[in-house]
Amino acid sequence: MNQVKRAKVLVVDDDSVVLKAVTQILQREGHPVVAIDDAVEGLAAAKDPSIDVVVLDIKMPHLSGMDLLRAIKADRPDVEVIMMTAFATVETAVEAVKAGAYDYLTKPFENIDEVSLTVAKAAERKSLKDRTRALEEALTARSQFEDLIGQSSQMRAVFKLVETVSHSTATVLIQGESGTGKELVARAIHYRSARRDKPFVAVNCSALTETLLESELFGHVKGSFTGATGNKKGLFEAADGGTIFLDEIGDVPPATQVRLLRVLQEGEVKRVGANEPVKVDVRVIAATHVDLSRAKEQGKFREDLFYRLNVITIDLPPLRDRPEDVPLLAHHFLKVYTGKADKKVNGITPRAMEALTCNRWTGNVRELENVIERAVVLTANDAVDVEDLPTGFQAAPQADSAVEVFSLAHLPYAQAKRLAMRAFERRYLSALLEKNNHNVSSAARAAGVDRSNFRRLLKQYEVAGRSMKPRQTKGPDSDTGPGVPVLEAVS
């Protein structure tokens, strides 16, 4: 089974017994630990960029744990800090959380697993923030292509072609399935060209009847048809000096195809019902989800118009053929819709991202955008999880391995194998726990795995986390009184 990178933990406590105990607990779980018994030295050690989680005692000489917490969060706000104290009160818990603490532990520990579990959760939160930051940096690097987003080899080839053709005036034909972002490519070409200060006019050729389409594209004169009560400029005239984007060009009727050919050949339009042509300087970018070559062979699209349009072709790959772009796109839409909804949703859990990456996305990027928008609206957590996705994403994988393999067949072999193994391992661990009545020790023995390693696997595949209940820690002076609630800081 795959191993995950363990978090590097800094433990600061002036009590040598507690310091040694916490260090041993965390090292047993595989975490590299830096143990320091002085708060001032701890502040210097916390500046190490490899430190992921800090565990602090509140009561220390020279510099209190609360002061140390504030100093660490001011210098490195991304580090998760867990506070420890033998003098627990609700007030100190709230103060710690307000100062940026992730969680709060009471000494002496009733269960040593509580320490390792709290650190594991803090480490996962830190990892989620790191992944989010990496995606944001990748998105920033792509900003030069407006809203075109991707890091796959296919999209890098598209970016390179956009960069090249933007500086010409050649006609461009963009081909791709619905929802792949054809209009975004057209806009990127226009806004990187010398025509960027002139109009960009987009028209969906499939949304209008033949008469209305010709009137929209070429304009009309008064009385040319019923309802033509005055002269009207067409979109070609409106785009003069700029770019016109003809979306779904494959749905244009044959008669309109003839008129379009004249515009491309002569650089002039004739309004419906007019006798005199009007000169226009317009770059044409066309797009279609149909195969124009086949339509040409079937006589549904003019051959001469096809060759006029097909000077430069850009083929947009469907999202299912570039799964490595799903995390980047998902984070982009998460940022967009959390801003619109004014919600604090900081990321997407590994389970949810795995489900998103495995999906075939028949609706392409547009479908992914809708799924993320829905998740942002519905989630009550600070990260989108599988439960926030539509029902199809939440369903357990089919027992039939052939069905499961078929669902991954659109992915590259290495990625499909990794996702299939993760799905198997998660199902195996879940089934083993169920069979052993959720007794971790019994399940570990049945698996032939050491208990601590088995617990690590449960955390890695997020199996145990789904059944955990909110916990409370008891105060030091009471065995029966109300405990101090464990509070989680929301960044």
Phi, psi and omega per residue, in radians:
M1 nan 2.604 -3.089
N2 -1.143 2.492 3.055
Q3 -1.788 2.559 -3.130
V4 -1.877 2.719 3.094
K5 -1.182 2.236 3.136
R6 -1.467 2.604 -3.129
A7 -1.296 2.495 3.031
K8 -1.542 2.202 -2.987
V9 -2.052 2.339 3.006
L10 -1.795 2.167 3.104
V11 -1.986 2.186 -3.128
V12 -2.176 2.006 3.136
D13 -2.742 2.284 -3.135
D14 -1.330 -0.184 3.089
D15 -1.514 1.935 -3.040
S16 -1.124 -0.561 -3.139
V17 -1.162 -0.847 3.123
V18 -1.128 -0.734 -3.131
L19 -1.012 -0.795 -3.134
K20 -1.161 -0.724 -3.100
A21 -1.120 -0.845 -3.133
V22 -1.107 -0.703 3.125
T23 -1.050 -0.784 -3.126
Q24 -1.156 -0.688 3.129
I25 -1.050 -0.815 -3.080
L26 -1.278 -0.650 3.100
Q27 -1.151 -0.592 3.090
R28 -1.087 -0.533 3.109
E29 -1.474 0.002 3.076
G30 1.658 0.097 -3.131
H31 -1.447 2.269 2.942
P32 -1.145 2.322 -3.041
V33 -2.183 2.375 2.969
V34 -1.935 1.982 -3.070
A35 -1.841 2.199 -3.097
I36 -2.370 2.395 -3.084
D37 -1.793 0.192 -3.121
D38 -2.287 2.275 -3.056
A39 -1.133 -0.684 -3.115
V40 -1.150 -0.758 3.086
E41 -1.148 -0.585 3.117
G42 -1.110 -0.646 3.117
L43 -1.104 -0.716 3.112
A44 -1.162 -0.703 -3.119
A45 -1.174 -0.529 -3.111
A46 -1.183 -0.270 3.128
K47 -1.302 -0.221 3.114
D48 -1.089 2.078 -3.072
P49 -1.152 -0.225 3.129
S50 -1.472 -0.158 3.108
I51 -1.283 2.207 -3.138
D52 -1.748 -0.724 -3.059
V53 -2.325 2.452 3.089
V54 -2.105 2.308 3.082
V55 -1.983 2.077 -3.003
L56 -2.116 2.475 2.910
D57 -1.455 2.539 -3.121
I58 -1.385 -0.751 -3.084
K59 -1.646 1.826 3.088
M60 -2.471 2.595 3.102
P61 -1.260 2.820 3.080
H62 1.276 -0.815 -3.113
L63 -2.606 2.090 -3.093
S64 -1.222 2.759 3.111
G65 -1.066 -0.619 3.130
M66 -1.166 -0.726 3.088
D67 -1.146 -0.681 3.113
L68 -1.138 -0.708 3.086
L69 -1.004 -0.869 -3.115
R70 -1.093 -0.693 -3.127
A71 -1.160 -0.732 3.139
I72 -1.132 -0.798 -3.103
K73 -1.186 -0.530 3.093
A74 -1.204 -0.635 -3.097
D75 -1.489 -0.686 -3.119
R76 -2.393 1.414 -3.071
P77 -1.123 -0.289 -3.121
D78 -1.382 -0.312 -3.123
V79 -1.298 2.385 3.091
E80 -1.583 2.330 -3.071
V81 -2.087 2.279 3.085
I82 -1.986 2.260 -3.104
M83 -1.703 2.550 3.061
M84 -2.200 2.503 3.085
T85 -2.804 2.660 3.030
A86 -1.693 0.040 -3.091
F87 -2.179 1.215 -3.003
A88 -1.425 2.290 2.979
T89 -2.442 2.794 3.094
V90 -1.075 -0.655 -3.098
E91 -1.095 -0.775 -3.134
T92 -1.205 -0.588 3.096
A93 -1.107 -0.815 -3.138
V94 -1.122 -0.723 3.131
E95 -1.072 -0.735 -3.134
A96 -1.115 -0.769 -3.129
V97 -1.143 -0.729 3.107
K98 -1.085 -0.545 3.139
A99 -1.414 -0.079 3.061
G100 1.978 0.102 3.132
A101 -1.191 2.527 3.101
Y102 -1.390 -0.731 -3.075
D103 -2.700 -3.131 -2.927
Y104 -2.557 2.135 -3.122
L105 -2.064 2.523 -3.128
T106 -1.864 2.310 3.073
K107 -1.694 2.536 -0.051
P108 -1.291 2.674 -3.100
F109 -1.308 2.241 3.093
E110 -1.272 -0.501 -3.103
N111 -2.521 2.101 -3.085
I112 -1.138 -0.418 3.108
D113 -1.120 -0.428 3.133
E114 -1.083 -0.622 3.141
V115 -1.175 -0.911 -3.090
S116 -1.153 -0.629 -3.141
L117 -1.179 -0.728 3.128
T118 -1.121 -0.726 3.103
V119 -1.144 -0.691 3.133
A120 -1.087 -0.728 3.118
K121 -1.151 -0.724 3.118
A122 -1.134 -0.671 3.132
A123 -1.141 -0.696 3.116
E124 -1.145 -0.657 3.092
R125 -1.121 -0.751 3.095
K126 -1.092 -0.739 3.132
S127 -1.100 -0.701 3.115
L128 -1.091 -0.736 3.109
K129 -1.125 -0.690 3.133
D130 -1.119 -0.731 3.124
R131 -1.136 -0.688 3.120
T132 -1.102 -0.746 3.134
R133 -1.125 -0.700 3.129
A134 -1.104 -0.693 3.107
L135 -1.169 -0.684 3.112
E136 -1.094 -0.696 3.121
E137 -1.146 -0.672 3.104
A138 -1.152 -0.660 3.111
L139 -1.147 -0.695 3.116
T140 -1.093 -0.683 -3.140
A141 -1.139 -0.409 -3.102
R142 -1.663 -0.011 -3.038
S143 -1.082 -0.354 -3.126
Q144 -1.158 -0.276 3.114
F145 -1.878 0.649 3.113
E146 0.950 -2.167 -3.083
D147 -1.678 0.203 3.058
L148 -1.328 2.183 -3.027
I149 -2.270 2.323 3.087
G150 2.947 2.669 3.094
Q151 -2.270 0.039 3.122
S152 -1.251 2.838 3.130
S153 -1.095 -0.609 3.129
Q154 -1.106 -0.772 -3.106
M155 -1.291 -0.551 3.070
R156 -1.116 -0.625 3.079
A157 -1.159 -0.657 3.098
V158 -1.127 -0.778 3.132
F159 -1.032 -0.743 -3.130
K160 -1.106 -0.719 -3.139
L161 -1.197 -0.693 3.084
V162 -1.037 -0.779 -3.138
E163 -1.053 -0.704 -3.087
T164 -1.245 -0.861 -3.027
V165 -1.337 -0.307 -3.106
S166 -1.049 -0.543 -3.043
H167 -1.555 0.084 3.078
S168 -1.911 3.128 3.068
T169 -2.007 0.190 -3.086
A170 -1.146 2.602 3.052
T171 -1.197 2.446 -3.096
V172 -2.128 2.367 3.044
L173 -1.971 2.093 3.141
I174 -1.823 2.153 -3.128
Q175 -2.036 2.469 3.132
G176 2.959 2.810 3.123
E177 -1.145 2.829 3.079
S178 -1.062 2.398 3.095
G179 1.544 0.096 -3.129
T180 -1.529 -0.180 3.072
G181 1.747 0.644 -3.103
K182 -1.133 -0.689 3.131
E183 -1.179 -0.583 3.093
L184 -1.087 -0.679 3.098
V185 -1.129 -0.771 3.135
A186 -1.058 -0.757 3.129
R187 -1.151 -0.677 3.122
A188 -1.084 -0.709 3.113
I189 -1.100 -0.816 -3.109
H190 -1.089 -0.857 -3.024
Y191 -1.328 -0.091 3.027
R192 -1.856 0.089 -3.107
S193 -1.744 3.064 3.091
A194 -1.216 -0.190 -3.135
R195 -1.616 0.160 -3.000
R196 -1.009 -0.480 -3.115
D197 -1.536 -0.013 3.117
K198 -1.806 3.016 -3.036
P199 -1.142 2.561 2.903
F200 -2.009 2.023 -3.056
V201 -2.034 2.161 3.139
A202 -1.951 2.422 3.118
V203 -2.459 2.343 3.077
N204 -1.593 1.881 -3.029
C205 -1.228 -0.332 -3.102
S206 -1.540 -0.116 -3.032
A207 -1.619 -0.062 -3.049
L208 -2.198 2.649 3.024
T209 -1.218 2.923 -3.088
E210 -1.026 -0.797 -3.109
T211 -1.118 -0.810 -3.122
L212 -1.181 -0.624 3.139
L213 -1.114 -0.792 3.126
E214 -1.118 -0.702 3.112
S215 -1.115 -0.706 3.141
E216 -1.172 -0.754 -3.073
L217 -1.312 -0.784 -2.970
F218 -1.906 -0.195 -3.090
G219 1.450 3.103 3.122
H220 -2.674 2.896 3.062
V221 -1.894 2.789 -3.099
K222 -0.994 2.308 3.083
G223 1.426 0.077 -3.099
S224 -1.240 -0.393 3.057
F225 -2.791 2.916 -3.130
T226 -1.039 2.192 -3.122
G227 1.711 -0.149 3.102
A228 -1.469 1.493 -3.038
T229 -1.531 -0.056 3.118
G230 -2.885 3.030 3.096
N231 -1.292 2.541 -3.123
K232 -2.502 2.308 3.030
K233 -1.304 2.530 3.069
G234 -1.573 3.083 -3.086
L235 -1.213 -0.478 3.065
F236 -1.120 -0.717 3.095
E237 -1.195 -0.657 3.136
A238 -1.136 -0.507 -3.113
A239 -1.602 0.152 -3.067
D240 -0.921 2.223 -3.109
G241 1.557 -0.235 -3.085
G242 -2.062 -2.413 -3.041
T243 -2.264 2.440 3.001
I244 -2.018 2.324 -3.126
F245 -1.890 1.978 -3.122
L246 -1.737 1.645 -3.121
D247 -1.396 2.549 -3.106
E248 0.935 0.905 -3.137
I249 -1.097 -0.416 -3.141
G250 -1.184 -0.262 -3.133
D251 -1.672 0.089 -3.122
V252 -1.254 2.300 3.131
P253 -1.100 2.705 -3.092
P254 -0.955 -0.745 -3.114
A255 -1.105 -0.679 3.134
T256 -1.237 -0.540 3.088
Q257 -1.044 -0.667 3.124
V258 -1.092 -0.775 -3.123
R259 -1.165 -0.636 3.097
L260 -1.139 -0.681 3.126
L261 -1.043 -0.688 3.132
R262 -1.119 -0.703 3.119
V263 -1.071 -0.788 -3.103
L264 -1.189 -0.628 -3.098
Q265 -1.389 -0.768 -2.985
E266 -1.791 -0.285 -3.082
G267 1.189 0.621 3.132
E268 -2.603 2.683 3.113
V269 -2.137 2.690 3.051
K270 -2.160 2.060 3.136
R271 -1.065 2.610 3.107
V272 -1.034 2.157 3.130
G273 1.545 -0.056 -3.116
A274 -1.682 2.808 3.114
N275 -1.785 -0.554 -3.055
E276 -1.739 2.365 3.091
P277 -1.368 2.809 3.106
V278 -2.112 2.208 3.132
K279 -1.237 2.399 3.083
V280 -2.398 2.582 3.057
D281 -2.024 1.634 -3.028
V282 -2.330 2.312 2.986
R283 -1.524 2.316 -3.113
V284 -1.816 2.204 2.973
I285 -2.084 2.125 -3.114
A286 -1.973 2.742 3.132
A287 -2.515 2.659 3.122
T288 -2.759 2.618 3.044
H289 -1.729 -0.086 3.140
V290 -1.728 2.821 3.113
D291 -1.441 1.770 -3.095
L292 -1.149 -0.536 3.101
S293 -1.069 -0.766 3.118
R294 -1.204 -0.707 3.115
A295 -1.071 -0.651 3.093
K296 -1.107 -0.775 -3.135
E297 -1.150 -0.524 3.141
Q298 -1.500 0.008 3.129
G299 1.363 0.251 -3.125
K300 -1.617 -0.210 -3.136
F301 -2.450 2.341 -3.077
R302 -1.084 2.346 -3.128
E303 -1.164 -0.741 -3.126
D304 -1.149 -0.631 3.095
L305 -1.209 -0.674 3.119
F306 -1.001 -0.811 -3.101
Y307 -1.243 -0.490 3.060
R308 -1.203 -0.648 -3.128
L309 -1.392 -0.599 -2.976
N310 -1.540 0.787 3.080
V311 -1.270 -0.887 3.050
I312 -2.228 2.233 -3.124
T313 -1.962 2.329 3.029
I314 -2.061 2.066 3.127
D315 -1.728 2.081 3.112
L316 -1.604 2.166 -3.119
P317 -1.299 2.547 3.042
P318 -1.166 2.721 -3.069
L319 -1.086 -0.571 -3.126
R320 -1.123 -0.359 3.125
D321 -1.574 -0.031 3.113
R322 -2.415 1.066 -3.065
P323 -1.061 -0.407 3.126
E324 -1.162 -0.238 3.100
D325 -1.532 -0.194 -3.072
V326 -1.074 -0.835 3.137
P327 -1.027 -0.713 -3.127
L328 -1.133 -0.793 3.122
L329 -1.158 -0.738 -3.123
A330 -1.069 -0.733 3.121
H331 -1.175 -0.664 3.100
H332 -1.031 -0.849 -3.128
F333 -1.204 -0.567 3.077
L334 -1.057 -0.785 3.141
K335 -1.120 -0.727 -3.137
V336 -1.088 -0.853 -2.997
Y337 -1.464 -0.414 2.991
T338 -1.191 -0.603 3.071
G339 -1.137 -0.762 -3.141
K340 -1.171 -0.671 -3.105
A341 -1.510 -0.137 -3.111
D342 0.964 0.853 3.135
K343 -2.073 2.642 3.096
K344 -1.644 1.519 3.041
V345 -2.106 1.944 -2.912
N346 -1.634 -0.150 -3.107
G347 -3.132 -2.942 -3.137
I348 -2.254 2.259 -3.086
T349 -1.156 2.726 3.104
P350 -0.981 -0.692 3.128
R351 -1.078 -0.771 -3.133
A352 -1.174 -0.703 3.136
M353 -1.155 -0.630 3.084
E354 -1.100 -0.736 3.125
A355 -1.146 -0.692 3.117
L356 -1.135 -0.722 -3.097
T357 -1.181 -0.583 -3.117
C358 -1.319 -0.360 -3.056
N359 -1.150 2.610 -3.100
R360 -1.433 -0.340 3.064
W361 0.914 1.102 3.096
T362 -1.123 -0.438 3.079
G363 -1.625 0.096 3.059
N364 1.042 -2.560 -3.021
V365 -1.091 -0.604 3.134
R366 -1.085 -0.689 3.112
E367 -1.160 -0.759 3.100
L368 -1.045 -0.724 3.118
E369 -1.045 -0.773 3.141
N370 -1.114 -0.692 3.142
V371 -1.122 -0.748 -3.138
I372 -1.198 -0.696 3.101
E373 -1.044 -0.777 3.128
R374 -1.071 -0.767 -3.110
A375 -1.106 -0.703 3.128
V376 -1.100 -0.719 -3.139
V377 -1.145 -0.703 -2.993
L378 -1.527 -0.517 -3.011
T379 -1.185 2.520 3.044
A380 -1.937 0.135 -3.086
N381 -1.860 3.070 3.123
D382 -1.598 0.091 3.032
A383 -2.581 2.451 3.117
V384 -1.215 2.250 3.113
D385 -2.057 3.063 -3.100
V386 -0.997 -0.647 -3.111
E387 -1.109 -0.320 3.130
D388 -1.538 -0.135 -3.135
L389 -1.562 2.844 3.123
P390 -1.004 2.841 -3.016
T391 -0.944 -0.696 -3.115
G392 -1.031 -0.501 3.140
F393 -1.398 -0.449 -3.063
Q394 -1.491 -0.355 -3.068
A395 -1.078 2.440 3.097
A396 -1.156 2.608 3.128
P397 -1.023 2.602 -3.139
Q398 -1.105 2.547 3.086
A399 -1.176 -0.523 3.140
D400 -1.262 1.945 -3.076
S401 -1.099 -0.504 3.132
A402 -1.132 -0.676 3.105
V403 -1.136 -0.742 -3.123
E404 -1.132 -0.768 3.133
V405 -1.102 -0.683 3.123
F406 -1.073 -0.650 -3.119
S407 -1.184 -0.305 3.138
L408 -1.827 0.043 -2.998
A409 -1.164 -0.292 -3.134
H410 -1.464 -0.104 -3.091
L411 -1.650 2.747 2.996
P412 -1.026 2.641 -3.021
Y413 -0.957 -0.860 -3.063
A414 -1.072 -0.735 -3.125
Q415 -1.242 -0.706 3.117
A416 -1.083 -0.733 3.130
K417 -1.097 -0.764 -3.133
R418 -1.094 -0.789 -3.122
L419 -1.172 -0.670 3.113
A420 -1.119 -0.705 3.119
M421 -1.140 -0.726 3.108
R422 -1.090 -0.744 3.140
A423 -1.095 -0.750 3.115
F424 -1.097 -0.814 -3.080
E425 -1.110 -0.700 3.117
R426 -1.145 -0.754 3.131
R427 -1.132 -0.688 3.129
Y428 -1.081 -0.838 -3.129
L429 -1.113 -0.732 3.131
S430 -1.098 -0.786 -3.119
A431 -1.151 -0.678 3.139
L432 -1.132 -0.738 3.086
L433 -1.096 -0.758 -3.140
E434 -1.066 -0.753 -3.116
K435 -1.124 -0.538 -3.114
N436 -1.800 0.435 3.078
N437 0.963 0.614 3.087
H438 1.103 0.404 3.042
N439 -1.524 1.926 -3.029
V440 -1.095 -0.726 -3.116
S441 -1.102 -0.768 3.139
S442 -1.143 -0.726 -3.135
A443 -1.138 -0.679 3.125
A444 -1.109 -0.745 3.111
R445 -1.103 -0.724 3.138
A446 -1.117 -0.582 -3.141
A447 -1.435 -0.217 -3.091
G448 1.256 0.558 -3.095
V449 -2.145 2.464 3.066
D450 -0.983 2.499 -3.032
R451 -1.026 -0.746 -3.124
S452 -1.162 -0.670 3.083
N453 -1.186 -0.632 3.116
F454 -1.132 -0.732 3.098
R455 -1.100 -0.638 3.114
R456 -1.119 -0.684 3.098
L457 -1.146 -0.696 3.105
L458 -1.066 -0.707 3.109
K459 -1.198 -0.743 -3.099
Q460 -1.047 -0.724 -3.095
Y461 -1.733 0.183 3.008
E462 0.978 0.647 3.123
V463 -1.463 -0.856 -3.111
A464 -1.166 -0.603 -3.048
G465 -1.062 -0.422 -3.062
R466 -1.338 -0.285 -3.097
S467 -1.952 0.077 -3.106
M468 -1.307 2.516 -3.140
K469 -1.870 2.740 3.066
P470 -1.019 2.454 -3.101
R471 -2.082 2.853 3.046
Q472 -2.283 2.624 3.039
T473 -1.868 2.474 -3.112
K474 -1.425 2.636 3.076
G475 -1.246 2.774 -3.049
P476 -1.254 -0.359 -3.053
D477 -1.852 0.156 -3.090
S478 -2.568 2.306 3.080
D479 -1.624 -0.282 -3.045
T480 -2.151 -0.218 -3.080
G481 -1.270 3.006 -3.141
P482 -1.097 2.445 -3.125
G483 -1.503 2.988 3.076
V484 -1.476 2.118 -3.107
P485 -1.164 2.437 3.071
V486 -1.417 2.044 -3.046
L487 -1.846 2.521 3.123
E488 -1.991 2.214 3.127
A489 -1.217 2.390 3.065
V490 -1.835 2.020 -3.079
S491 -1.445 nan nan
